[in-house]
Amino acid sequence: MSRGCKLAVAMAAVLGMGGCAQQAQVIRPSSARLQALEPLPVVDVIDQDGLAAQDTFTAANINVMPGPGVPIMAAAAGGALGMVIVNAAVKAEAERFAEAHVQPLRTALQGFDARSVLSDSLQQALVLQPKHFGNYTMTSTRPTSAARRLLVQTAYSMTPDFSALQVIATVSIQDVGATPDKPVYRNVLVYQSERQVAPQKTAEDSKRMVAQENQRYSALHVDDDIAKANAEPNRRDSEAARLRTKINQEQVEHRQRLAQAALPVWDADSRAQYLANAWAANQGDTLKTAMRASGAEIAHMLQLDLAAQVATDRIDQSRKVFGDDTREIDYVNGGRMVSMATGDGDASLKKPSPMVMVPVNAAGHR
């Protein structure tokens, strides 16, 4: 599959996104209509109190994570790349996975005002375009009054595999008297930070993980439970039945953990733990830097998009519209835009990331 096709598949998930980007179809004004409204007051809506994690993992064997150059959309309905989470236990595992690995990042960001940083970053970028944009306001609540303005609804979260930060801006231009669902302009602009990369798993890593798992299993004293279950004269006793179920579950989980430890690639939890810890290092400096960089990229995408005059027959064509040594901006899926690190894009062509599977046996464990 070409890189453009992969981008289109990934961005198609935005059509099912909840919250601010739900069913957000691209709308473009004419140049004359846009110029008549400028300069536009800007209202940036950020209703998050903390960093979010995308719980879009699905069951083992059907959740192939995209290559490192492919953005994974936040809150995509149905899971990674639009696959439906049909099992409550799998959904519970997805939530557990996301919450478990986002905790080190939230700890690292304690005392850091992410909302203000994201807003300041965007404001500083937009103020450099005084012809187009006027006074700027940041709020946690979407305004309901009818007014002329540029409305930016900003969400930020880690990708499901925790390799990158995403800041997703649903941007619309509203005119006096127009209803919110009929803006003059609307698009979804996605900033994706440069990805963190986990090291290759080695034979020594597998050996260490096997030893750790054997140690964990030994501490459960399953053999003692087996002896107790075998000595129980009444096998229909409810307590005995629960003990046998517990033994079986522990043995199954032990075999699965050993199999994962022996694999030549990291299991989902180990890989995400490494990546989350890398983002959290030094009080989250790398993550904070990515947040501060987001505004300039969103403003750049907005500038390119408002200046674009795209022929109707090209609106659905994925294409690169900007690139330099550090970043690339692409039009994908009907005109939506994504900005990603140039190196990440190159990597997606050369080497796909390994399949990431969430162990269903851990479902529901908190």
C-alpha positions in Angstrom: 0.0 0.0 0.0 1.4 3.4 -0.9 2.0 6.0 1.8 -0.8 8.2 0.4 -3.3 5.4 0.6 -2.2 4.6 4.2 -2.7 8.2 5.2 -6.1 8.2 3.6 -7.2 5.0 5.4 -6.0 6.4 8.8 -7.6 9.8 8.3 -10.9 8.3 7.2 -11.4 7.4 10.9 -12.0 11.1 11.6 -15.4 10.7 10.1 -16.4 8.6 13.0 -14.7 10.6 15.7 -16.6 11.7 18.7 -16.6 15.1 20.3 -15.4 18.1 18.5 -14.6 16.4 15.1 -17.8 14.4 14.8 -18.9 14.2 11.2 -16.8 17.3 10.4 -17.1 17.7 6.6 -14.6 20.0 4.9 -16.1 23.3 3.9 -14.1 26.0 2.0 -15.1 29.6 1.3 -14.3 31.6 -1.8 -11.5 34.0 -1.5 -13.9 37.0 -1.8 -16.0 35.6 1.1 -13.0 35.1 3.3 -11.5 38.5 2.6 -14.8 40.1 3.5 -14.6 38.6 7.0 -11.0 39.3 7.8 -9.4 40.0 10.2 -11.2 37.3 12.3 -11.4 37.2 16.1 -10.2 33.8 17.3 -11.7 31.6 20.0 -9.8 28.5 21.0 -11.8 25.9 22.9 -9.9 23.4 25.0 -12.1 21.5 27.4 -9.5 19.0 28.6 -8.1 19.1 32.1 -5.3 16.7 31.3 -3.5 14.6 28.7 -5.7 11.9 27.1 -4.9 8.4 25.9 -6.5 6.8 22.8 -8.0 3.5 23.8 -8.5 2.3 20.2 -6.9 -1.1 20.5 -8.8 -4.1 19.3 -8.6 -7.9 19.8 -5.5 -9.8 19.1 -4.9 -10.7 15.4 -7.1 -7.9 14.0 -5.3 -4.8 15.2 -2.4 -4.1 12.9 -0.9 -0.8 14.0 0.1 1.5 11.1 3.7 2.1 10.2 5.4 5.0 11.9 4.4 7.6 9.3 0.7 7.0 9.6 -1.3 9.1 12.1 -3.8 7.2 14.3 -6.9 9.3 14.9 -8.0 10.1 18.4 -11.4 8.7 19.5 -12.0 7.0 16.2 -15.3 5.1 16.4 -14.7 1.4 16.4 -11.0 1.2 17.2 -7.8 1.4 15.3 -8.4 2.1 11.6 -12.1 1.9 12.2 -12.3 -1.7 13.4 -15.2 -2.3 15.7 -14.6 -3.3 19.3 -17.3 -5.9 19.7 -16.4 -7.5 22.9 -16.9 -5.7 26.3 -13.9 -7.5 27.7 -11.7 -6.3 24.9 -13.0 -2.8 25.3 -12.2 -3.0 29.0 -8.7 -4.1 28.2 -8.3 -1.2 25.7 -9.3 1.2 28.5 -7.0 -0.4 31.0 -4.1 -0.3 28.5 -4.6 3.4 27.7 -5.0 4.5 31.4 -2.1 2.4 32.6 0.4 3.8 30.2 -0.8 7.4 30.3 -0.3 7.7 34.1 3.5 8.3 33.9 2.9 11.1 31.5 0.2 12.7 33.6 2.6 12.5 36.6 5.4 14.1 34.6 3.0 16.9 33.6 1.8 17.7 37.1 2.0 21.5 37.6 2.3 22.0 33.9 -0.5 24.0 32.4 -1.0 22.2 29.1 -4.1 24.1 28.1 -2.3 27.4 28.4 0.8 26.1 26.6 -1.2 24.8 23.7 -3.3 27.9 23.5 -0.3 30.3 23.7 1.5 28.3 21.0 -1.4 28.7 18.6 -1.9 32.4 19.6 1.8 33.2 19.0 1.6 31.6 15.5 -1.7 33.3 14.5 -0.5 36.8 15.7 2.1 36.6 12.9 -0.8 36.8 10.4 -2.5 40.1 11.5 -4.2 40.5 8.1 -6.2 37.3 8.7 -6.6 37.0 12.5 -7.5 39.5 15.2 -7.9 39.3 19.0 -7.6 35.9 20.6 -9.5 34.2 23.4 -9.0 30.8 25.0 -12.0 29.1 26.8 -13.0 25.7 28.1 -16.6 26.1 26.8 -17.8 26.4 23.2 -19.5 29.7 22.7 -23.2 29.5 21.7 -23.8 33.1 20.5 -23.8 33.8 16.8 -20.8 35.9 15.9 -18.1 36.4 13.3 -15.0 34.4 14.4 -12.5 31.7 13.8 -13.4 28.8 16.2 -10.7 26.3 17.0 -11.7 23.2 19.0 -8.4 21.7 20.3 -7.9 18.2 21.6 -4.6 16.5 22.6 -3.7 12.9 23.3 -1.1 10.2 22.8 -1.5 7.8 19.9 -2.7 4.3 21.0 0.8 2.9 20.9 2.2 5.9 22.9 4.8 6.7 20.2 3.6 10.2 19.4 1.6 13.2 20.7 -1.3 14.3 18.6 -3.0 17.7 18.7 -6.2 17.7 16.7 -7.8 21.0 15.8 -11.3 21.2 14.3 -11.3 24.7 12.8 -14.4 26.6 11.6 -15.1 30.2 10.5 -18.5 31.4 11.6 -20.4 34.5 10.3 -22.9 36.7 12.1 -26.3 35.0 12.1 -25.0 31.7 10.8 -25.8 28.5 12.8 -22.8 26.5 14.2 -23.6 23.6 11.9 -23.3 25.8 8.8 -20.0 27.5 9.1 -18.3 29.4 6.2 -15.2 27.2 6.6 -14.4 24.0 8.4 -11.5 21.5 8.4 -9.7 19.1 10.7 -6.0 19.8 11.1 -3.8 17.2 12.8 -0.4 17.9 14.3 1.6 14.7 15.1 4.9 15.0 16.9 8.0 13.2 16.0 7.7 9.6 17.2 9.6 8.0 20.0 11.1 4.6 18.9 11.5 1.6 21.1 14.8 -0.3 20.8 14.8 -3.7 19.1 14.1 -6.6 21.4 17.1 -8.8 22.0 17.6 -12.4 23.0 18.8 -11.2 26.4 15.6 -9.2 26.8 13.5 -12.3 26.2 15.6 -14.3 28.6 15.2 -11.7 31.3 11.4 -11.5 30.7 11.0 -15.3 30.8 12.9 -15.3 34.2 10.7 -12.5 35.5 7.6 -14.3 34.5 8.7 -17.5 36.1 9.4 -15.6 39.3 6.0 -13.9 39.2 4.2 -17.2 38.7 6.2 -18.9 41.4 5.1 -16.2 43.9 1.5 -17.1 43.2 2.1 -20.6 44.8 -0.1 -22.3 42.2 1.2 -25.7 43.1 -0.1 -25.2 46.7 -3.5 -24.3 45.3 -3.5 -27.4 43.0 -2.7 -29.6 46.0 -5.6 -28.0 48.0 -8.0 -28.4 45.1 -7.0 -32.1 44.6 -7.5 -32.7 48.3 -11.1 -31.3 48.3 -13.5 -34.2 48.6 -16.5 -32.3 47.4 -15.7 -31.1 43.9 -19.1 -29.5 43.6 -18.4 -27.1 46.4 -18.6 -23.5 45.2 -15.3 -22.5 46.9 -13.5 -25.5 45.3 -15.0 -24.6 41.9 -13.7 -21.0 42.3 -10.3 -22.3 43.2 -10.1 -24.5 40.2 -11.2 -21.6 38.0 -8.5 -19.4 39.5 -5.8 -22.1 39.0 -6.8 -22.5 35.4 -6.8 -18.8 34.7 -3.3 -18.4 36.3 -1.9 -21.3 34.3 -3.3 -19.9 31.0 -2.0 -16.4 31.7 1.4 -17.9 32.7 1.7 -19.8 29.3 0.6 -16.6 27.4 3.1 -14.5 29.3 5.9 -16.9 28.6 5.0 -17.0 24.9 5.0 -13.2 24.7 8.3 -13.0 26.6 9.9 -15.4 24.1 8.7 -13.5 21.0 11.4 -11.5 19.0 9.3 -8.3 19.2 7.9 -6.5 22.2 4.4 -7.2 23.5 2.1 -4.2 23.5 2.5 -3.4 27.3 6.3 -3.6 27.3 6.6 -1.4 24.2 4.1 1.2 25.4 5.7 1.3 28.8 9.1 2.0 27.3 7.7 4.8 25.0 5.6 6.3 27.8 8.7 6.4 30.1 10.7 8.0 27.3 8.1 10.8 27.0 8.0 11.2 30.8 11.8 11.4 31.2 13.1 14.7 32.7 9.7 15.8 33.9 8.2 15.3 30.4 10.5 17.8 28.7 10.2 16.2 25.3 6.4 16.0 25.6 6.2 19.6 26.7 8.4 20.7 23.7 6.0 18.8 21.3 3.0 20.7 22.8 4.8 24.0 22.4 5.5 23.2 18.8 1.9 22.3 17.9 0.5 25.8 17.4 2.9 26.8 14.7 2.1 23.7 12.7 -1.7 24.1 13.1 -1.4 27.8 12.0 0.8 26.7 9.1 -1.8 24.1 7.9 -4.6 26.7 8.3 -2.7 29.2 6.3 -2.1 26.7 3.5 -5.6 25.5 3.5 -7.2 29.0 3.4 -5.0 29.9 0.5 -5.7 26.7 -1.4 -7.9 26.7 -4.4 -8.5 23.0 -5.0 -10.3 21.8 -8.1 -13.4 19.8 -7.3 -12.0 16.7 -9.1 -8.9 16.8 -6.8 -10.6 17.3 -3.5 -10.4 13.6 -2.5 -6.8 13.1 -3.7 -4.1 12.6 -1.1 -1.2 14.8 -1.8 1.8 16.5 -0.2 1.5 20.3 0.0 4.6 21.2 2.1 7.9 19.6 3.1 11.2 20.5 4.4 14.0 18.8 6.4 11.9 18.5 9.5 8.2 18.2 8.6 5.7 17.3 5.9 2.1 18.4 5.5 -0.4 16.3 3.5 -3.9 16.7 2.3 -5.8 13.5 2.9 -9.3 12.1 2.9 -11.4 14.8 1.3 -9.1 17.8 2.2 -8.2 17.2 5.8 -4.7 17.9 6.7 -1.9 16.3 8.8 1.6 17.5 9.7 4.1 14.9 10.7 7.9 14.6 11.1 9.7 14.0 7.8 11.7 11.2 9.1 8.6 9.4 10.3 7.2 9.5 6.8 10.3 8.0 5.3 10.4 5.2 7.9 6.8 4.2 7.0 8.0 3.4 3.5 11.1 1.4 4.5 10.0 -0.6 7.5 6.6 -1.2 9.0 6.3 -1.2 12.8 5.6 -4.7 14.3 2.0 -5.8 14.9 0.9 -4.7 18.3 -1.6 -7.0 20.1 -3.3 -6.5 23.4 -3.6 -9.8 25.4 -7.3 -10.5 25.8 -6.6 -12.6 28.9 -5.8 -9.4 30.8 -9.2 -7.9 30.0 -10.9 -6.2 32.8 -7.9 -6.3 35.2 -7.4 -2.8 36.6 
